[in-house]
Amino acid sequence: MEGFPTNSESMTLKNKLAILATALLSFCGVLLETSMNVTFPELSKIFSVSLDKVQWITTGYLLVVTITMSTTAFLLKKYPIKNLFLLAATFFIIGDFLSMIAPNFNLLLLGRLIQAGATGISMPMMYHVIFTTVPRQKIGTYVGICSMVISMAPALGPTYGGGITSPISGMIYDRFGPFKPILSGVCLICLAMLLFNITESWTTSLSITLMFTLLRFGINLTFPNTISNAQANAPMSQTADISSIFNMFQQYGGSLGTTILASVIAFHQNQATSPLEFKQKTQVGGNLDYLLLLILATIVTAATFYNWNFQSRKQATNENQ
């Protein structure tokens, strides 16, 4: 496509370092985004606030990331990448410092929201750098590698297996096109959610780990290649818009999804009148969450097959003209 770096262009050291820098900044952002979840009970005790208020450390973070990402397409077109990187790094350092010294919950939350601004800039910027500097025949590989870096951030356990999938799926994209890894990925996501639903009565820590690993495999086969496929079908001038939109909706989905799923469980927990019933109601809410996610995964799978058929017919029509 016109505007992309040609296949003959080689990656310079400067471009590789630019991709590495933005990927590491994104890694730090996603790490901070997810690492606070396990600290909620302790933070509630330290700052003497309710768990409902403490969860804004993550929910507020995701909302600010989403809002910031909605502006990055404009920023990437108007300002140099170097300036935006320095701005994001500055936000990250200031937010990290405020969170470190925070004597109360409000200052901690402020620090988190400033950090979120850095993440909202860095993730779309990373994909923008890839799409504007990497030769088209290698885009899938580079997107996969950077997605692996981000995937390793939430936890270096089961997600590591899924992270390794990212560069592999990127190589498959470069060699066979987008739909082999994407279709494989959505099918794995459906399978993982189905297993979560049918094994809930005898779930163990090991089975949850294995099913989550399978889910991460599916996600990392799907999301990076979906971005690459969208970029390949759009003009070069829309690179910033595509990376911003994909990352914005990813964060928005995470924020909204977390809120909805947590609310379903909380709704059932509030109906309990005893510790035993509280446990039972929690399980009922969790089961409904698994069912909702399975339905969403099925819809995504159907939409992916439809898009595959649509693009195949469009390509065949173009070849016949």
C-alpha positions as CSV (number, residue, x, y, z in Angstrom):
1,M,0.0,0.0,0.0
2,E,1.2,3.4,-0.9
3,G,3.0,5.2,2.0
4,F,4.2,2.1,3.8
5,P,8.0,1.5,4.1
6,T,9.0,-0.7,1.2
7,N,10.2,-4.3,1.6
8,S,13.6,-3.3,0.6
9,E,14.0,-0.7,3.3
10,S,15.9,-2.1,6.3
11,M,15.3,-1.3,9.9
12,T,17.8,1.2,11.2
13,L,19.1,1.0,14.8
14,K,17.4,4.3,15.5
15,N,14.0,2.9,14.6
16,K,14.5,-0.3,16.6
17,L,15.5,1.8,19.7
18,A,12.4,4.0,19.2
19,I,10.2,0.9,19.1
20,L,12.0,-0.6,22.1
21,A,11.6,2.7,24.1
22,T,7.8,3.0,23.4
23,A,7.3,-0.7,24.1
24,L,9.1,-0.5,27.5
25,L,7.1,2.6,28.5
26,S,3.9,0.7,27.5
27,F,5.0,-2.3,29.5
28,C,5.4,-0.1,32.6
29,G,2.0,1.4,32.1
30,V,0.2,-1.9,31.7
31,L,2.2,-3.3,34.7
32,L,0.9,-0.4,36.9
33,E,-2.6,-0.8,35.4
34,T,-2.9,-4.4,36.7
35,S,-0.5,-4.7,39.6
36,M,-2.6,-2.8,42.1
37,N,-5.6,-5.1,42.0
38,V,-4.1,-7.5,44.6
39,T,-3.4,-4.6,47.0
40,F,-7.0,-3.5,47.4
41,P,-7.7,-5.1,50.8
42,E,-4.4,-3.7,52.3
43,L,-4.9,-0.3,50.9
44,S,-8.4,-0.2,52.3
45,K,-7.0,-0.8,55.8
46,I,-4.0,1.6,55.4
47,F,-6.1,4.6,54.2
48,S,-9.3,3.6,56.0
49,V,-11.5,3.7,52.9
50,S,-14.0,1.2,51.5
51,L,-13.2,-1.3,48.8
52,D,-15.7,0.5,46.5
53,K,-13.5,3.6,46.7
54,V,-10.2,1.7,46.4
55,Q,-11.3,0.1,43.1
56,W,-11.1,3.5,41.5
57,I,-7.4,3.1,41.6
58,T,-7.9,0.7,38.6
59,T,-11.2,1.9,37.2
60,G,-10.1,5.5,37.2
61,Y,-6.7,4.5,35.7
62,L,-8.5,2.7,32.8
63,L,-10.9,5.6,32.2
64,V,-8.1,8.2,32.0
65,V,-6.1,5.8,29.7
66,T,-9.2,5.6,27.4
67,I,-9.8,9.4,27.4
68,T,-6.1,10.1,26.7
69,M,-6.0,7.5,23.9
70,S,-8.9,9.3,22.2
71,T,-6.7,12.3,21.7
72,T,-3.5,10.6,20.6
73,A,-4.5,10.5,16.9
74,F,-4.6,14.3,16.9
75,L,-1.4,14.5,19.0
76,L,0.6,12.1,16.7
77,K,-0.4,14.1,13.7
78,K,0.5,17.5,15.2
79,Y,3.6,16.9,17.4
80,P,6.8,15.0,16.9
81,I,7.1,11.5,18.4
82,K,10.1,12.5,20.4
83,N,8.2,15.3,22.2
84,L,5.2,13.0,22.9
85,F,7.6,10.4,24.3
86,L,9.2,12.9,26.6
87,L,5.8,14.1,27.8
88,A,4.6,10.5,28.5
89,A,7.9,9.7,30.4
90,T,7.5,12.9,32.4
91,F,3.9,12.0,33.3
92,F,5.0,8.6,34.3
93,I,7.8,9.8,36.6
94,I,5.6,12.5,38.3
95,G,2.8,10.0,38.8
96,D,5.1,7.4,40.2
97,F,6.7,9.8,42.6
98,L,3.3,11.1,43.9
99,S,2.1,7.5,44.4
100,M,5.2,6.6,46.2
101,I,5.0,9.4,48.8
102,A,1.2,9.6,49.0
103,P,0.2,10.0,52.7
104,N,-3.5,9.6,51.8
105,F,-5.8,7.9,49.3
106,N,-6.6,11.0,47.3
107,L,-3.0,11.8,46.5
108,L,-2.4,8.1,45.6
109,L,-5.3,8.3,43.2
110,L,-4.0,11.5,41.7
111,G,-0.6,9.9,41.1
112,R,-2.3,6.9,39.4
113,L,-4.4,9.1,37.1
114,I,-1.2,11.0,36.0
115,Q,0.5,7.7,35.3
116,A,-2.6,6.7,33.2
117,G,-2.0,9.7,31.0
118,A,1.4,8.4,30.2
119,T,0.0,5.0,29.3
120,G,-2.7,6.5,27.2
121,I,0.0,8.2,25.1
122,S,2.6,5.5,25.0
123,M,0.6,2.5,23.7
124,P,-0.9,4.1,20.5
125,M,2.5,5.8,20.0
126,M,4.2,2.4,20.0
127,Y,2.0,1.0,17.2
128,H,2.3,4.3,15.3
129,V,6.1,4.0,15.3
130,I,5.8,0.4,14.1
131,F,3.4,1.1,11.2
132,T,5.4,4.1,10.0
133,T,9.0,2.7,10.2
134,V,8.7,-1.1,9.7
135,P,8.7,-2.6,6.2
136,R,5.3,-4.0,5.4
137,Q,6.5,-7.6,5.2
138,K,7.8,-7.5,8.8
139,I,4.9,-5.6,10.4
140,G,3.2,-8.7,11.9
141,T,6.5,-9.8,13.5
142,Y,7.1,-6.4,15.2
143,V,3.6,-6.0,16.3
144,G,3.7,-9.5,17.8
145,I,7.0,-8.8,19.6
146,C,5.7,-5.6,21.2
147,S,2.4,-7.2,22.1
148,M,4.4,-9.9,23.8
149,V,6.2,-7.3,25.9
150,I,2.8,-5.8,27.0
151,S,1.3,-9.3,27.6
152,M,4.1,-10.1,30.0
153,A,3.2,-7.1,32.2
154,P,0.1,-8.2,34.1
155,A,1.9,-11.3,35.4
156,L,5.0,-13.3,34.4
157,G,3.2,-16.6,35.0
158,P,0.4,-17.9,32.7
159,T,0.5,-14.8,30.5
160,Y,4.1,-15.5,29.6
161,G,2.9,-18.5,27.5
162,G,0.4,-16.2,25.8
163,G,3.1,-13.5,25.3
164,I,5.3,-16.0,23.5
165,T,2.4,-16.6,21.1
166,S,2.4,-13.0,20.0
167,P,5.7,-13.1,18.0
168,I,4.8,-16.5,16.6
169,S,1.4,-15.2,15.5
170,G,3.1,-12.2,14.0
171,M,5.3,-14.4,11.9
172,I,2.3,-16.4,10.8
173,Y,0.6,-13.1,9.8
174,D,3.7,-12.1,7.7
175,R,3.7,-15.5,5.9
176,F,0.1,-16.5,5.6
177,G,-1.9,-13.4,6.1
178,P,-4.2,-12.3,9.0
179,F,-7.0,-14.7,9.1
180,K,-5.2,-18.0,10.0
181,P,-3.9,-16.6,13.4
182,I,-7.1,-14.5,14.0
183,L,-9.6,-17.3,13.4
184,S,-7.4,-19.7,15.4
185,G,-7.3,-17.1,18.2
186,V,-11.0,-16.5,18.5
187,C,-11.7,-20.2,18.4
188,L,-9.3,-20.7,21.3
189,I,-11.0,-17.8,23.2
190,C,-14.4,-19.5,22.8
191,L,-12.9,-22.9,23.9
192,A,-11.4,-21.3,27.0
193,M,-14.6,-19.6,28.0
194,L,-16.6,-22.8,27.4
195,L,-14.2,-24.7,29.7
196,F,-14.6,-22.0,32.3
197,N,-18.3,-22.6,32.2
198,I,-18.4,-26.4,32.2
199,T,-15.7,-26.9,34.9
200,E,-16.9,-24.3,37.4
201,S,-18.1,-27.0,39.9
202,W,-14.7,-28.7,40.1
203,T,-12.3,-25.9,39.4
204,T,-8.8,-26.0,40.9
205,S,-5.9,-23.5,40.9
206,L,-4.2,-25.6,38.2
207,S,-7.2,-25.8,36.0
208,I,-7.7,-22.1,36.2
209,T,-4.1,-21.5,35.3
210,L,-4.3,-23.8,32.3
211,M,-7.6,-22.3,31.1
212,F,-6.3,-18.7,31.5
213,T,-3.1,-19.7,29.6
214,L,-5.3,-21.0,26.8
215,L,-7.3,-17.7,26.9
216,R,-4.1,-15.7,26.6
217,F,-3.0,-17.8,23.6
218,G,-6.2,-16.9,21.9
219,I,-6.0,-13.2,22.7
220,N,-2.5,-12.9,21.6
221,L,-3.2,-14.6,18.3
222,T,-6.1,-12.3,17.7
223,F,-5.6,-8.7,18.9
224,P,-2.2,-7.8,17.4
225,N,-3.1,-9.3,14.0
226,T,-6.4,-7.6,14.0
227,I,-4.6,-4.2,14.3
228,S,-2.2,-5.2,11.6
229,N,-5.0,-6.3,9.3
230,A,-6.9,-3.0,9.9
231,Q,-3.7,-1.0,9.1
232,A,-3.1,-3.0,5.9
233,N,-6.5,-2.1,4.6
234,A,-6.3,1.6,5.4
235,P,-4.4,4.5,4.0
236,M,-1.1,5.4,5.6
237,S,-2.5,8.8,6.6
238,Q,-4.9,7.0,9.0
239,T,-2.2,5.1,10.9
240,A,-2.4,7.3,14.0
241,D,-6.2,7.0,14.0
242,I,-6.2,3.2,13.8
243,S,-3.7,2.6,16.6
244,S,-5.6,5.1,18.8
245,I,-9.0,3.7,18.2
246,F,-7.9,0.1,18.8
247,N,-6.1,0.9,22.0
248,M,-8.8,3.2,23.2
249,F,-11.5,0.6,22.8
250,Q,-9.3,-2.1,24.4
251,Q,-8.9,0.0,27.5
252,Y,-12.6,1.1,27.5
253,G,-13.6,-2.5,27.2
254,G,-11.4,-3.4,30.1
255,S,-12.8,-0.6,32.3
256,L,-16.4,-1.3,31.4
257,G,-16.1,-5.0,31.4
258,T,-14.5,-5.0,34.9
259,T,-17.2,-2.8,36.2
260,I,-20.0,-4.9,34.8
261,L,-18.6,-8.3,35.9
262,A,-17.8,-7.0,39.4
263,S,-21.3,-5.5,39.7
264,V,-22.9,-8.8,38.8
265,I,-21.0,-10.6,41.5
266,A,-21.6,-7.7,44.0
267,F,-25.4,-7.8,43.2
268,H,-25.6,-11.4,44.2
269,Q,-23.3,-11.0,47.2
270,N,-25.6,-8.3,48.6
271,Q,-28.5,-10.8,48.8
272,A,-26.6,-13.0,51.2
273,T,-27.6,-13.1,54.8
274,S,-24.9,-15.5,56.1
275,P,-21.2,-16.4,55.4
276,L,-22.2,-19.6,53.7
277,E,-24.8,-18.0,51.6
278,F,-22.3,-15.2,50.7
279,K,-20.0,-17.9,49.3
280,Q,-22.9,-19.5,47.3
281,K,-24.1,-16.1,45.9
282,T,-20.5,-15.3,44.9
283,Q,-20.3,-18.5,42.9
284,V,-23.7,-17.8,41.3
285,G,-22.4,-14.3,40.2
286,G,-19.2,-15.8,38.9
287,N,-21.1,-18.4,36.9
288,L,-23.2,-15.6,35.3
289,D,-20.0,-13.7,34.4
290,Y,-18.5,-16.8,32.7
291,L,-21.8,-17.3,30.7
292,L,-21.8,-13.6,29.6
293,L,-18.2,-13.8,28.5
294,L,-18.9,-17.0,26.5
295,I,-21.8,-15.3,24.7
296,L,-19.5,-12.3,23.9
297,A,-16.8,-14.6,22.7
298,T,-19.3,-16.4,20.4
299,I,-20.4,-13.1,18.9
300,V,-16.8,-12.1,18.3
301,T,-16.1,-15.4,16.6
302,A,-19.1,-15.1,14.3
303,A,-18.2,-11.5,13.4
304,T,-14.6,-12.6,12.6
305,F,-15.8,-15.3,10.2
306,Y,-18.1,-12.8,8.6
307,N,-15.3,-10.3,8.1
308,W,-13.0,-13.1,6.7
309,N,-15.7,-14.0,4.2
310,F,-16.3,-10.3,3.3
311,Q,-12.6,-9.5,2.8
312,S,-12.1,-12.7,0.8
313,R,-15.0,-11.8,-1.6
314,K,-13.7,-8.2,-1.9
315,Q,-10.2,-9.4,-2.7
316,A,-11.5,-11.9,-5.3
317,T,-13.6,-9.0,-6.9
318,N,-10.5,-6.8,-7.1
319,E,-8.4,-9.5,-8.7
320,N,-11.1,-10.1,-11.4
321,Q,-11.2,-6.4,-12.3
